[in-house]
Amino acid sequence: MLHHIKKNKKVALITGITGQDGSFLAEILLSKNYEVHGLIRRASTFNTSRVEHLYTDPHDTKAKLFLHYGDLNDTGTIRQLIYSIQPNEIYNLGAQSHVRVSFDTPEYTADVTALGALRILEAIKDFQIHTKKKIKFYQASSSEMFGTTPPPQNENTVFHPQSPYGCSKVFAYHATKLYREAYGIFAVNGILFNHESERRGETFVTRKITRGIARIKAGLDRKIFLGNLEAKRDWGYAPEYMEAAYLMMQYSVPDDYVVGTGESHSIHEFLEIAFKEAGLGDYKKYVVIDPRYYRPAEVHNLIADTAKVKKVLGWKPKTNFIQLVKIMVGADIKNLKNVK
């Protein structure tokens, strides 16, 4: 870890900085003159592609982005990093976030997604006691916590998760509220409904579709293998949701907010718009249902009731569903052309 002289600016720590949300949040904070630190897991291959355009040599005196190796299941590293950089704000975006995979790795999912948040909160509590300095904490909560509870879902809706991932997020949500109420930590939950972008992971259904379309157009594949096409989700554009997360942390009082578009669309609809945008016609000629991609327990419909975040923070989505699909399709087709 490189030692640096802290400037007279806000310092933020982002877990999961190499993910979709982390990269967009880093852009937002850097644009607001933050010094940004990111926690990344050690891997034998580079996994920093989403933040490479933001990164400069940490020896550079003008550097504002610093990456640190660590993991949410490593208490010692988390504590050491917090004491070392003394952040004003911590955004916990790190998780094992693939819902279907959480059924295959439930213990690991709970360790990272649930206990990871608890480890950070404990470290913040300890830091504040010993230094008398405050740290704000943002927990990336999820609409998957609602599970089978009928839509629309808001901040008062009962949780009924349908996956180890959803259960883990419920634990982290309640831990965040507990540490806010018991220890006075400025801790907020952003209950974000599905948010996608051109940076979405390639195994998530929306990106799997748009990337598959690009490969079909390029003659590299002929089929896309998917699971349940009946599921309905409230889909929005990821960078706008990170703006909402930032606003939560700047508000005078810590609280919990549901963030979404208030609209629900099926995977069928996503496919229809995406294939039409690519000029491929009927998606049914290319999509094959594979039972391996079905979840043991399904979440059928999620729709956000965003009245609170609109009223209190003045946030509302700007990109609609059709625009989102077109952005993703266009980006994947362009990316494949550039690679070729």
Sequence and secondary structure as in RCSB ss.txt:
>XXXX:A:sequence
MLHHIKKNKKVALITGITGQDGSFLAEILLSKNYEVHGLIRRASTFNTSRVEHLYTDPHDTKAKLFLHYGDLNDT
GTIRQLIYSIQPNEIYNLGAQSHVRVSFDTPEYTADVTALGALRILEAIKDFQIHTKKKIKFYQASSSEMFGTTP
PPQNENTVFHPQSPYGCSKVFAYHATKLYREAYGIFAVNGILFNHESERRGETFVTRKITRGIARIKAGLDRKIF
LGNLEAKRDWGYAPEYMEAAYLMMQYSVPDDYVVGTGESHSIHEFLEIAFKEAGLGDYKKYVVIDPRYYRPAEVH
NLIADTAKVKKVLGWKPKTNFIQLVKIMVGADIKNLKNVK
>XXXX:A:secstr
       SS EEEEETTTSHHHHHHHHHHHHTT EEEEEE   SS   TTTGGG   TTSTT  EEEEE  TT H
HHHHHHHHHH  SEEEE  S   HHHHHHSHHHHIIIIIHHHHHHHHHHHHHHHHH    EEEEEEEGGGTTTS 
SSB TTS     SHHHHHHHHHHHHHHHHHHHH   EEEEEE  EE TTS TTSHHHHHHHHHHHHHTTS S EE
ES S  EE  EEHHHHHHHHHHHHHSSS  EEEES S  EEHHHHHHHHHHHHT   GGGTEEE GGGS SS   
B  B  HHHHHHH     S HHHHHHHHHHHHHHHHHHH 
